[in-house]
Amino acid sequence: MPFTVRVADSEITFPCEPREFVLDAAERSGYSMPSSCRKGACNTCEAGLLAGEVEQRGRGRRTARDGSALMCRSRPRTDLTIRPKRFERLDVVRRKTITTRIFRLARPAPDVTLLALRFPIGLRAPFKAGQYLQVIMEDGDRRNFSMANAARDNDGAELHIRHVPGGKFSISTLSKLSVGDPLAIEIPYGDFYLRDSARPVILLASGTGFASIKSIIETAILADKCRPMHLYWGARTREDMYLSELPARWAERLPWFSFTPVLSEPNSSWTGRTGLVHDAVRADQSDLSETDVYACGNPLMVSAAQGDFTQSHGLPDAQFFADAFVESGPSAPRDLQPMTASS
């Protein structure tokens, strides 16, 4: 028999089978709560546990005395009352499995490939800016990559792929692909996308986390939106910021857009910001209570940003949206992937 999960401060309840993760049960019932890696690595899905008991994979039994649990890793042992940071009706878009063709391959940095895919003539696959697709390899294994193109351009997909040593797709498969080759995908996935709001937006990216952010910004540009956005993009070196000239051009011509590049290992010629990218936000933004933050990339960055922004800068939990890139596949080394986006 399924257990009943109650959402605090609402009339919402949904069933959850004993061997089902709470996050999966919520989505099956048509609801969405914050999530990203779905592997217990990023803490995005942590929710208050007000009543009941769960078995959290890797941490054992947790009860209301523990105060919280990760919804992506928790199975119920009793009826539950939870308090997610955010709980919304799921906007379901029908997924499509498509055999695409490689339209363009580019190497803007030694360890990054930009892969442009084209769908069959007349076929479009609607998605929300910030979401991701799954590449389906010949053996059925899958890898997740954020779409970097604007949501309006849904007759194809642009992927930013970081080369990871030993990566099954980013090294072994990608090196064999050429223009014109077929590539199977399933689209779309993920709940990392820009919500409607009048609040200004902080966009926080590390590495190829820029892919999702690029999609969000270009979608706003095409829709003639003027919502204030400030992109902080962090990388180790200037070469790792593989498309920095693009947001620099946006900042020059768009009055509502600002760009701050941040390097953690700059050379002596760098005159810009240095250190951790989320610390640059902290230095610039003392009060985030009336701001929405969208963070994409390294899970350590995402976790640090969420903790510091909510604890020290007044950011409400419900105004932090994240897509943390974690390892794919059963064993390392693997491609770094977000369960809701790219690498």
N, C-alpha and C positions, 0 to 999 in steps of 0.2 A: 504494500500500500504506500502511496506517495505521502510525504510530509507536506505540511502547509507552511509557506514562507509569507510572513506579513511584513509589509514595508511601513516603518514607523511614520507617524504623523500623516497617514493617508488611509484610505479604505481599500488599498490594493493588496491582494493576496494572489499567490500563484502556487501550483503544485511542483514538488521536486522529488524525483525518485531517489531511493536510498543510495544508489550508485551513480547519481548524476551530480555534477558540479552545479552550485547555486547559480553561477553566471549563465551556464548553458540553459538551465531551466527557465530563468528569466527571459532569455532571448526566445526560447521555444514558445513562451506565452505571449510574445509580442512586445517585450520591454527591453530597454537598453540601460545599462549602468556603466560607469567608467571602467574601461579595460584597455589593455594594450598587449603585453607580451603573451598573456594567457599561460605562462609557465611559472608564475610565482617569483619572477625575478625583478619586477619593476615596482610593485606595490600600488600600481594605479587603481586596481580593483578593490583595495582594502575598504571594508565597510564596518560600521559599528555593529557589534553583535550584542543586542540588548536582552535577548532571551533565547534559551535553547542551547543545543550542543552540536558541534560539527566535528568531522574528522578532516583536518587539513593536511593534505599530502606534504610530507617532509617535516611537519611540526606536531603531528599527533592531534589529540583531542583538544578542542578549545571551547570555552563556555563564555557566558556573559561576564564572568569574573575576569577573563582575559581582555575583554573590552572590544576586540575587533578580530577579523579574520579576512583572508584573501578569498574573494568569491570565486575566482577562477580555479582554485585548488581545494575548495571546501565542499564536502558532501554532508548532508544533514544526518543527524542521529536522532533528532526529535523535531517537532515543529519549531520554527524559528521566528524571531522578530529581528529585522536588520535595519540599519540606517545607512544607506549608500550616500556617497557624496553628491550623487545626481541620479535621478531615475526618470526615464522618459519613455513615451510610447515609441516603439521601434518603427522607423520608416523603412519598410521592406521594399527593396528593389529586386526584381527577378534577375538571378544570375544567369550568365550565358557562358557556355564553353565554345571557344572560337579557335579555329586554326588560322593564325595570322601569318603574314610574311614580313621578313625583316626588310625594312625600307632604307635604313641608314645605320651605320656604325661609326662612332667618333670616339676619340681618346683625348679628352680635354686635360687629363692629368695622367701620369704614368700608371696609376692604380685605379683609374675610374674609366668606365665605358658608358657612353650615352647610346642607348639602343632605342631606335624608333621602329615601331611596329605599325603595319597597316592591316585593317580588317578587309574582308571580301567586299567588293563593290556593293553599295546599297545597305550594308549592315552597320548599325550603330549600337553601342552599348552604354546607356546612360550610367553616370556615376556622379558622386559628389566630390568636389575638389578636396583632396587630402586622403581619399581612400586608396586602397591598393588592389592589385590583382595577384593571382597565383599563376606562375609558370609551371606547366605540367611537362616533366621530362619523359623520355621514352620508356623508362622503367616504372612510370607512374608516380615517382617521387615528385614533390612539389616545393617550390620556393616562392616566397612572398616579396613583391616589389611595389613600392609606391609609384603612382602615376604622377609624372611631373607636368603633364599637359593640362591646359584649361579644360574644365568640365564640358564646355561647348564643343570641343574638338574630340568628340567621342566616336569617331570613325577610325581611331587608332590609339596608340599609347606610346608615351615616352618614358623610358626607365633610366635611372641613374644607378649603375651597378659598381659597387666597390669590389675590387679584386682581393679576395681573402686567401692567404696561403692554404692550399689544400681544399679550397672550396669546390664542392661538387658541380655547382653551376657556374660560379663566377670565374673559375679557372678551367676545369675539365671540359665543360660543355661550351662555354662562351668562346673559347679559343678556336673551336671548330666551326663556328657559325659564320656565314657570309650573307651579303645582301641577296635577297630572293629566297633564302631558306625558310621553311615553315617552322612555326613555333606555336605550340598549343598553350592557351591560357584559359583561366576562368575569372570572370569579372562581374560585379565588384565585391569587395570585402571591406570591413572596417567601419568604426564609428568615429574616426578622427576626421572631422570636417567642420567648417566654419558655421557656427550657429548664428541665427539672426539676433542682433542686439545693437543698441546705440553706443555701447561702451567701446572705448579704444582698445586696440589689440596689440599685445606683444607677441611676436613670432620668434621662437627660439629654436635654432637649428644647430646641429653639430654634424660635420661630414656630409654624407649623402642624405641626411635628414632634410637637406635643402629641397629635395625632390617634391615632397608633399607641400612644403611651404611655397615653392614656385607655382604649383597648381592653384593654391589658394589665392595668391596674389594676382596671377594672370586671369583667373576667373573674375576677380573683383574689377580688374581693369576693363575687361571686355563688357562687363555689366554696368560700367560707368558708375561704380560705387565710389564714395568718398569717405568711407569710415576710416579714421586714423589708424595706421598700422606702422609699427616699428620693428624691423627685422634685426635681430642679433644673430650673426652666423659665426660659429666658432670652429676653428681648425688648428692643427698643429703648426703648419707652415703656410706661407703664402701660396705655394704650389697646390696644397691640399684644398684651397678654396677655389675650386676648379671653374666656377662661372661667376666670379666676383664682379666682373664688369657689367653683368646683367642687372643685379639690384642697384649697382651704382648709377646706371642710366635711369632706372625707375626713380631713384631719389632725386635726380636732377630735374625731371619733368613732371613729377606727381607731387602736388603740395601736401597731400595726405599721407605720403609714404616717407619713412626714414630708414637708413641702413647703417648699422654699426658692425664692421668686421672685427673679430677678436682672435688673435693668435696666441697659442700657449707656448710655442717654441719658435719665436721669430728670430730672423737674423738681424744683424746690426743696422741694416738699411730700413727696417720697418719703423714707421713713426706713428702707427695707429695704436689701438687698444691692445693690451696683453693680459694674459692670465686665463682664468676660467670664464667661459662665456656667460654663465648665469650670474657670476659675480659682477660682470659689467652691468647687467640689468639691475642688480641690487644697488650698485653705486649711483645709477641714474634715476632709479624709481623708488623713492622711500615709501610711497603709499600705493599699493596695488588694489585697494579695496574696490575701486570703480574701473577695473581693467580686466579683460579676458586674456589669458595666457595660453598659447598653443605651442607645445614643446615636442620636438621630433628629433630622434637620433639616439645617441649613446644612452643606455639605461642608467648609468651612474649620473650623467648630467640631468636626465629627466627626474630621477629620484631626489637629487640634491636641490634642483630648482623647486620642485613641489614642496619639499620640507621647509626650505628657507623662505620661499615666498609666502606660504600660508602661516608659518610660525612667527616670522619677523617683519613681514611687509603687508599684512592685512588682507592677503588674497583669499577670498572664500574658496573652499574646496570645490564648489560647483562651478567655479570660473576657471578651473585649470583643466586643460585637455591635453592628452599626451599620446604619443606613439613611440614606444621604446623599442629599439632594435636589439633583438636577442639572437643567440645562435640557433640555427635550424639543424634538423637532422639528429639522429640518435647519439652521435659521438663526435667529439672534436678531432681535428679542426673542420669547421663547416663554414658555409657562408653566413655572415651576420645578417639576420633578417629581423624585421619587425613583424610581429604577428598581425599587425595592421599596416605594414608598409615595407620600405626598400633597403637594399644594401649591395 
